[in-house]
Amino acid sequence: MNIATYVSGLTLLSDQVSKREVEIILRELTKTLDRHVVGDVVEFGCYEGTTSVHLAYFLQATDKHLYLYDSFEGLPDKTAFDESPAGMQFKTGELKAAKKQLIKNLRQMNTPMPRIKKGWFSELTQTDIPVVISYAFLDGDYYESIMDPLRLIWPRLSPGAIVVVDDYANEALPGAAKAVDQWLQTHTAALSVEASLGIIKLPE
Ligand SMILES: C[S@@+](CC[C@H](N)C(=O)[O-])C[C@H]1O[C@@H](n2cnc3c(N)ncnc32)[C@H](O)[C@@H]1O
């Protein structure tokens, strides 16, 4: 499928991601599919499914399962890493999504229903995530909301897996880049940046 054509015809469910970002997210997912990277797909911070519905669509003809995670309570408290004059609008409890609305949005795609887990990322354990992961989209906005999933999924990532982190280049949410940069000081992977996304590729 031509991803640019697919995305140009879309009306996104919210402004949480841009069409350009959805295009990149789907392009990177497709790379892992074309290269037969082993494992399932996860999204941490699914909100009402703006991105998830398209991940589900692109996975429907594969043997991969999609796992979605969210507090459904909105954002947690900021840490010092997240403070930014440009990001004053991000407050505890903002972006609270209803799980029912997420399910409704997913049903409209007529794709297999993803596994949805409600909870704070810091409270998730290895039993909550797939045994092997090929692709991850991290969109928790804050330092700990990126760091916690990185810590959780890293041992489960396949060779050649890709992790896309939203807001890497967003001055309103500086914690996302701080978490990624700090993580990559002690873990081997290649980082590139496109739009606001940090794209982490593990060695093959
Ligand atoms: C920017 S929104 C995600 C947008 C979504 N990816 C989309 O495409 O519509 C951030 C989401 O992350 C969730 N979130 C942030 N930090 C979290 C944490 N530590 N634990 C669980 N959920 C968290 C919020 O509840 C919110 O729904």
The ligand as an SDF file (V2000), in Angstrom:
LIG
                    3D

 27 29  0  0  0  0  0  0  0  0999 V2000
   -0.4800   12.5400   23.6260 C   0  0  0  0  0  0  0  0  0  0  0  0
   -1.6140   11.4070   24.2660 S   0  0  0  0  0  0  0  0  0  0  0  0
   -1.4230   10.0420   23.1760 C   0  0  0  0  0  0  0  0  0  0  0  0
   -1.9850   10.2790   21.8050 C   0  0  0  0  0  0  0  0  0  0  0  0
   -2.1870    9.0170   21.0110 C   0  0  0  0  0  0  0  0  0  0  0  0
   -0.9400    8.3200   20.7420 N   0  0  0  0  0  0  0  0  0  0  0  0
   -2.9100    9.2890   19.7200 C   0  0  0  0  0  0  0  0  0  0  0  0
   -2.3550    8.9950   18.6630 O   0  0  0  0  0  0  0  0  0  0  0  0
   -4.0240    9.8030   19.8010 O   0  0  0  0  0  0  0  0  0  0  0  0
   -0.7890   10.8230   25.7130 C   0  0  0  0  0  0  0  0  0  0  0  0
   -1.4990    9.6900   26.3990 C   0  0  0  0  0  0  0  0  0  0  0  0
   -0.5790    9.0400   27.2650 O   0  0  0  0  0  0  0  0  0  0  0  0
   -1.2190    8.6670   28.4550 C   0  0  0  0  0  0  0  0  0  0  0  0
   -0.1570    8.6180   29.4730 N   0  0  0  0  0  0  0  0  0  0  0  0
    0.8410    9.5270   29.6690 C   0  0  0  0  0  0  0  0  0  0  0  0
    1.6670    9.1300   30.6350 N   0  0  0  0  0  0  0  0  0  0  0  0
    1.2080    7.9250   31.0730 C   0  0  0  0  0  0  0  0  0  0  0  0
    1.6540    7.0090   32.0700 C   0  0  0  0  0  0  0  0  0  0  0  0
    2.7530    7.2490   32.7940 N   0  0  0  0  0  0  0  0  0  0  0  0
    0.9510    5.8760   32.2610 N   0  0  0  0  0  0  0  0  0  0  0  0
   -0.1590    5.6340   31.5080 C   0  0  0  0  0  0  0  0  0  0  0  0
   -0.6440    6.4650   30.5630 N   0  0  0  0  0  0  0  0  0  0  0  0
    0.0410    7.6030   30.3350 C   0  0  0  0  0  0  0  0  0  0  0  0
   -2.2730    9.7390   28.6890 C   0  0  0  0  0  0  0  0  0  0  0  0
   -3.3370    9.2350   29.4460 O   0  0  0  0  0  0  0  0  0  0  0  0
   -2.6880   10.1170   27.2640 C   0  0  0  0  0  0  0  0  0  0  0  0
   -3.8240    9.4090   26.8410 O   0  0  0  0  0  0  0  0  0  0  0  0
  1  2  1  0
  2  3  1  0
  2 10  1  0
  3  4  1  0
  4  5  1  0
  5  6  1  0
  5  7  1  0
  7  8  2  0
  7  9  1  0
 10 11  1  0
 11 12  1  0
 11 26  1  0
 12 13  1  0
 13 14  1  0
 13 24  1  0
 14 15  1  0
 14 23  1  0
 15 16  2  0
 16 17  1  0
 17 18  1  0
 17 23  2  0
 18 19  1  0
 18 20  2  0
 20 21  1  0
 21 22  2  0
 22 23  1  0
 24 25  1  0
 24 26  1  0
 26 27  1  0
M  CHG  2   2   1   9  -1
M  END
$$$$
